[in-house]
Amino acid sequence: MGKILVVLTNQTQYGYQPEATGLWLGEATEFVKVVQDAGFTVDYI
């Protein structure tokens, strides 16, 4: 099937924006599990 690129960062926020960025590892792994079960391959950067 297709391939999905998952972009992860260790930045807590970007520039001067007050909003936090990123996600918990558990959120990323849940997403990857769902898309792999759907037949996609996953790459990370």
Order of alpha helices (4+ residues) and beta strands (2+ residues): beta-alpha-beta
